[in-house]
């Protein structure tokens, strides 16, 4: 008997099988997918727009054909004729499922929008931007001294600066003579110089005296989220920040899935390049609208990103990154016209992309290194940028090493039964009483805990919708501390744990975290725990591999970087064994360190030379070909670890000695 079609929704990762003919909106509602609709499915409101993806998706084990959804019907055709549907979009209330399909729910179709937490961190930065405004008075033309207006402008600029050579962007030439005469032979130019070695170039101009402001964008182009910070280049102030989900998620939640999509589908890489550039332009529109400026006021941009995103953003095929020796097409820093990358900014806007460190350690890791400066540290510091692909740095004044580790999307709430991205209504903090094993929690959008008076009123507009990455980390760690989960990651029975919240769920047990009045539930399953174990084991194995290379068993301090890292409780991270044993007070958060590095490079051109030099001295370790990585991975799948003693952690918390094997062993005593 053939199975019903499989439907996978992104970015949530929720999936299920539905009979042919099921409306996409109905499937979304049955799975609890956040897909908006206010018109009762009549095709009027357009809130339920979705984007199907076609091609081969090896990770999901599906091939999506063009007939996976029903053809356009009269309702969609009428809506498109009157109001227009973006290319590739369908109405979820009209499209019917006919085959295996992957469906992306864009941000504007989500009732509870993703919270992109890559904020701009407070940081003192010495201002020395690559772009500066220069006011000059140009000699008027003379019959007896024949020369072009451009040449006389360059002469005036060289006299007004320390530069020996200056170029003028070709796109400025058609308006140069008009601008000079309108300003009565005086004008202000934007002079761009990517670094000390580069030739200065005029990229914009205004008649007469113009004092700005002019703006730059620092962008962290992550595999899951994209964040942009709009900065005043004269003051260094962050005037607006915003973020979106990376629209490439529908082609694969992790990087290797996107590489596979590019390999298995003709034109796949180009398609992913197109959608990420479209997403960036939409994000830049949001940021400039928030600041009340026009996108043409942005004259400089800086980007950090991992190697796969780096290649896809540049329009390069990532094929070689999918196999040893993981060769990059280009690894050095790049300075390019933004227009060559399809960015809808001013004609002369430049883009600077930080250098990549190695095949799987990208410009985002370089941004972290620029922000945190491990090469200047007296302490041996481990810096972990936690995300779908974790970048790890270990070093001090004597040297720095780097690697990446494929943690996957579980930390983002994907592959978790009740998981979701960070959005209002998502459980983000959890505590479990070690005696009663009763939980309490907080959700995004409300300050109260679930057992406090007024909680129900506080969540009236959002409800409890699922559990995000920081929430799943905390709940599993709390379950371990409360004796509900053993070191192997197995949830005990009600008899073994003494908790009625543990219930038989197929062949294993699950833990009921919350149950609503309408019967809705949020449970933690053994599969959820396995997904987190695999992700955290990859993270720890990468860190431990660097420690092996350095010849140490301990580090002096740990820095958790990244938007997700900023919201992880150090205690809970260590209980799970995500990071090496270390005094909890020596575990700190750096927030979005990669984004901070991008902002430093935007506002200080000398920093670009610094990071370009430092990257060349960083020792790169490729985890994929290191024999001990797998050994560390296996050991790290236990909670916290099967081999490492975690003596410092055990001195401050009580890890119950419980074992819930398949035969239902009795609950053992609690103890250190």
LOKEPA-705345 format. One record per residue (C-alpha): residue in three letters; x, y, z. Coordinates in steps of 0.1 Angstrom, whole numbers, plus 5000, padded with zeros to 4 digits. Each point is the difference from the previous one (the first is absolute). Layout:
# LOKEPA-705345
ALAXYZ ...
***
This chain:
# LOKEPA-705345
UNK500050005000 UNK501450344990 UNK500450265027 UNK498350335000 UNK502250304988 UNK502650135025 UNK499750375007 UNK503050195016 UNK499550365011 UNK503050235004 UNK501350185019 UNK498449805028 UNK500949664987 UNK496649865009 UNK498949724978 UNK497249754995 UNK498249784975 UNK496750114985 UNK497549864975 UNK500350134964 UNK497650304996 UNK500750145035 UNK500350384999 UNK503450135011 UNK498350235026 UNK498249705015 UNK503249805003 UNK501750305016 UNK497350035026 UNK500149635008 UNK503750015006 UNK499950335020 UNK501950194973 UNK499950375004 UNK498150094967 UNK497750305001 UNK496550024985 UNK497250245008 UNK497549964971 UNK498949645008 UNK501949854971 UNK498250204972 UNK503250134984 UNK499350365009 UNK502450105027 UNK503249854985 UNK501449945035 UNK500649644993 UNK502550044972 UNK502549714999 UNK503049914977 UNK500449634989 UNK503649884993 UNK500749754972 UNK502849764993 UNK501949735019 UNK500550045038 UNK502349725011 UNK499950085037 UNK496249985000 UNK500149704977 UNK497450164977 UNK499950114964 UNK497550284994 UNK498550014965 UNK498250294984 UNK496649835004 UNK500549965038 UNK497350275004 UNK496950044980 UNK500050254970 UNK499050365005 UNK496250035004 UNK497750284991 UNK500250165034 UNK503850034999 UNK499950124964 UNK497550275009 UNK502050115031 UNK503250014979 UNK498350214973 UNK498650255025 UNK502750035026 UNK503049794988 UNK501749705015 UNK503850005003 UNK501749754977 UNK499849655013 UNK497450075026 UNK496749825005 UNK497050055023 UNK500049735027 UNK496250015001 UNK499849904963 UNK503049784992 UNK499349635006 UNK502749755009 UNK500549734973 UNK503549875008 UNK502950035023 UNK500750375004 UNK502150255020 UNK498250325007 UNK501550325013 UNK497950245021 UNK501550354994 UNK500150255029 UNK497150204988 UNK497849695001 UNK500849925036 UNK497750125028 UNK502949995025 UNK503050144983 UNK503549865007 UNK502050195025 UNK503450064985 UNK502250055031 UNK503250124983 UNK500050345016 UNK502850254997 UNK502249965031 UNK501350315018 UNK503750044991 UNK502450294999 UNK501550014964 UNK502750254989 UNK498450184970 UNK501949984968 UNK497549904973 UNK501049904965 UNK497850284987 UNK500450375007 UNK498550324987 UNK502450254984 UNK499050364990 UNK502150144972 UNK500050314977 UNK500949914965 UNK501950224976 UNK497750134972 UNK500749904964 UNK502450224981 UNK500550034962 UNK503750025006 UNK500349705023 UNK498049734983 UNK499049725024 UNK496849815009 UNK497850075030 UNK500849655014 UNK503750074998 UNK499750345017 UNK497849835027 UNK502749745006 UNK502750265002 UNK498050205026 UNK499449695021 UNK503649895000 UNK501050355012 UNK497349985028 UNK501049655012 UNK503249805005 UNK499149774971 UNK502349964970 UNK497549844977 UNK496250044999 UNK497449854977 UNK496550114991 UNK497249744996 UNK498949984964 UNK496350035010 UNK500750355012 UNK501350144967 UNK496650074984 UNK499050245028 UNK503550145008 UNK499850314979 UNK496550095011 UNK500949945037 UNK503150224998 UNK498250294984 UNK497049975023 UNK502450035030 UNK501950294984 UNK503149794996 UNK499849875035 UNK498849655010 UNK500149745027 UNK501149654991 UNK499849675018 UNK503649864999 UNK500249625005 UNK503249825009 UNK499549645011 UNK503449985018 UNK503350185001 UNK501349834970 UNK497050074978 UNK499750294975 UNK497450255012 UNK496950034978 UNK497350264997 UNK496749815003 UNK497450275005 UNK499850384997 UNK497850305009 UNK500250364987 UNK501450255025 UNK500549925037 UNK498349685012 UNK500449885036 UNK498149684997 UNK499149795018 UNK501249694981 UNK499449655011 UNK501449655000 UNK498649665006 UNK501649725020 UNK498349674992 UNK500349655015 UNK498849774973 UNK499349685020 UNK498749674987 UNK496850045021 UNK499650375006 UNK501350324984 UNK500650315021 UNK500950354988 UNK501250305020 UNK499750354985 UNK502850235012 UNK500650374996 UNK503650004986 UNK500750345016 UNK499049925035 UNK500249625001 UNK496549995014 UNK497849704992 UNK496850184988 UNK498049694992 UNK500249625001 UNK497849734986 UNK500149644990 UNK498249734980 UNK500049634996 UNK502449894972 UNK497649914971 UNK502449724990 UNK498749795028 UNK497449844977 UNK502949854981 UNK501549845031 UNK500350105037 UNK503749925002 UNK502850094977 UNK500849664986 UNK496349964990 UNK500450314979 UNK503249884985 UNK498149674991 UNK497150204985 UNK502550194978 UNK501649674990 UNK496849814993 UNK498050274983 UNK501150184968 UNK500050375007 UNK499549945037 UNK503050215011 UNK498850294978 UNK496549975015 UNK501450025035 UNK502150304991 UNK497050184986 UNK497849955030 UNK502650105026 UNK500750324980 UNK496350074999 UNK499849945037 UNK502950245006 UNK498450284979 UNK496749955020 UNK501950025033 UNK501950314989 UNK496650164991 UNK498749925035 UNK503150155017 UNK500050324980 UNK496250045004 UNK500549975038 UNK502750274999 UNK498050234976 UNK502750004973 UNK500349884964 UNK502049694990 UNK502150234978 UNK501350185031 UNK502049675008 UNK503450034985 UNK502049725017 UNK499149655011 UNK501949735018 UNK499049635001 UNK500949705021 UNK498849654992 UNK501049635000 UNK501749854970 UNK496949854984 UNK498050325004 UNK503150194987 UNK500049804968 UNK496350024995 UNK499950375006 UNK502850064975 UNK498349784975 UNK502749725002 UNK499249634999 UNK500649855035 UNK500649654985 UNK503649985011 UNK499050095036 UNK498149675001 UNK503049774998 UNK503649995012 UNK502250204998 UNK497150255003 UNK501750254976 UNK498750365000 UNK499750184967 UNK501450315017 UNK501050055036 UNK501550345002 UNK498050315009 UNK498150164971 UNK499150364992 UNK497450024973 UNK497350234986 UNK496849925019 UNK498250014966 UNK502049704988 UNK498449805027 UNK496450104991 UNK499650235030 UNK497650294994 UNK502050285016 UNK501750314986 UNK501949954967 UNK503450065016 UNK499449805032 UNK502949765009 UNK499849665016 UNK502949865022 UNK499949635009 UNK502249895028 UNK502549714991 UNK499149645006 UNK502349805023 UNK499649664984 UNK497749784980 UNK497449975028 UNK501150305021 UNK498850314984 UNK499950385001 UNK497649975030 UNK502749845020 UNK502450274989 UNK497450255012 UNK500049835034 UNK503850005001 UNK500050374992 UNK497450075027 UNK501549795028 UNK503750024991 UNK501149665015 UNK503550074987 UNK500350285026 UNK498749795030 UNK502249905029 UNK497649735009 UNK499449694978 UNK496550084987 UNK497649784982 UNK497550204978 UNK497049814987 UNK497750164975 UNK496949785005 UNK497849964970 UNK498949764973 UNK503749974992 UNK502250085031 UNK503250194995 UNK502649935028 UNK503250205008 UNK502549905027 UNK503050215008 UNK502050275018 UNK503050214993 UNK502149704990 UNK497649904972 UNK496549944988 UNK498349694985 UNK496649984983 UNK497649734988 UNK496349974992 UNK497649735011 UNK496749904983 UNK497650035029 UNK496950014978 UNK496850195006 UNK498849835032 UNK501350305021 UNK497750224979 UNK496949795010 UNK500049794968 UNK499849625002 UNK498350045034 UNK496449875003 UNK498650335014 UNK503050214988 UNK499750334983 UNK502150304993 UNK500150285026 UNK496750184997 UNK497450135024 UNK498449715019 UNK503049774998 UNK501349865033 UNK503550145005 UNK500849935037 UNK499249705022 UNK500449905036 UNK499149665015 UNK499749945037 UNK502449725008 UNK497749875028 UNK496550024984 UNK501349994963 UNK497450264992 UNK501150264974 UNK499550374995 UNK501050204970 UNK500150344983 UNK499050074964 UNK501350264976 UNK497850325003 UNK499149965037 UNK502150075031 UNK498049785025 UNK500749645007 UNK497349754993 UNK499249945037 UNK499750385008 UNK496750185003 UNK499150184968 UNK501949764977 UNK496949904980 UNK499150374994 UNK503650084990 UNK500049734972 UNK496450074989 UNK501050134966 UNK502749744993 UNK499149695020 UNK502649725004 UNK501049904965 UNK503149785004 UNK503650005013 UNK502950174985 UNK503749925001 UNK500950155034 UNK496949845015 UNK500849654988 UNK503650045014 UNK498750105034 UNK497249745002 UNK502349714992 UNK502650125024 UNK497450055027 UNK498649654994 UNK503549875005 UNK500450195032 UNK496649885012 UNK500849644993 UNK497549974972 UNK502649924974 UNK503149785005 UNK503550064987 UNK499249804969 UNK497250244991 UNK497249765009 UNK496850135016 UNK498849785029 UNK496549865006 UNK497650145026 UNK501049735024 UNK503750064995 UNK499850385002 UNK497250055024 UNK498350244976 UNK496749964983 UNK501150244973 UNK502149714985 UNK497849794977 UNK500549714976 UNK500350144965 UNK500549724976 UNK503049795011 UNK501550275022 UNK498850265025 UNK499350374996 UNK499650285025 UNK497050234999 UNK501250365004 UNK496750174995 UNK496449924992 UNK497450264990 UNK496350015007 UNK499249914964 UNK502149685003 UNK503150154982 UNK503349865015 UNK503650074999 UNK502049695008 UNK503749925000 UNK500649664983 UNK503049775000 UNK500550094963 UNK500250375010 UNK502749915025 UNK501849804974 UNK500050294976 UNK501550235026 UNK502549735010 UNK501349984964 UNK500250384997 UNK501850065033 UNK502349704994 UNK501250154967 UNK500550335017 UNK502049855029 UNK502049774978 UNK501250304979 UNK501150195031 UNK501749695015 UNK501849944968 UNK501650355001 UNK500949935036 UNK501849684989 UNK501950194974 UNK501050255026 UNK500949735025 UNK497750125028 UNK497249845020 UNK498550335013 UNK499550364988 UNK500150315021 UNK496850144987 UNK497249944975 UNK498250264979 UNK496649914985 UNK499450214969 UNK497250024975 UNK496450105004 UNK499149665015 UNK503149995021 UNK498950325016 UNK496949845014 UNK501549675013 UNK500449965037 UNK503649905007 UNK498949765027 UNK497649824978 UNK502449994971 UNK502649845023 UNK497549755014 UNK499349884965 UNK503849994993 UNK499850264971 UNK503250175012 UNK503149885019 UNK500050005038 UNK500850355013 UNK499150225029 UNK496550134992 UNK501150365008 UNK502649964973 UNK497349934973 UNK498850324984 UNK497950114971 UNK501350224972 UNK496750034982 UNK500150034962 UNK503850014999 UNK500149934962 UNK497750304994 UNK502150215024 UNK503149914979 UNK498250114969 UNK499150335017 UNK503750055010 UNK501149944964 UNK497450254988 UNK501050285023 UNK503749945001 UNK501949924968 UNK503249935018 UNK498249715017 UNK499649844966 UNK503749974996 UNK500349875035 UNK497649714994 UNK501449924966 UNK503449965016 UNK498749815030 UNK498149754979 UNK503249904983 UNK501549915033 UNK497149805014 UNK500549624999 UNK497149834983 UNK498849665011 UNK497649814977 UNK497849795023 UNK498749784971 UNK503449834995 UNK501249995036 UNK499749645014 UNK499550105036 UNK497050214992 UNK497749704998 UNK501449875033 UNK499350335018 UNK496650014983 UNK499049665014 UNK501250085035 UNK498250344999 UNK496649854991 UNK499649925037 UNK498750265025 UNK502450165006 UNK502749764988 UNK500849635001 UNK503750055007 UNK500750365012 UNK499450045037 UNK498750355000 UNK501350045036 UNK499450385002 UNK496449964989 UNK499449725024 UNK501350215029 UNK497250254995 UNK497049794988 UNK498649665009 UNK499949764970 UNK497749715011 UNK501449654994 UNK497049854982 UNK499849754973 UNK496949924980 UNK500949714978 UNK497649814976 UNK499249755028 UNK498850275023 UNK502850005026 UNK499050155034 UNK500850365007 UNK503350025018 UNK501050245027 UNK500850364994 UNK503650105005 UNK503050184987 
***
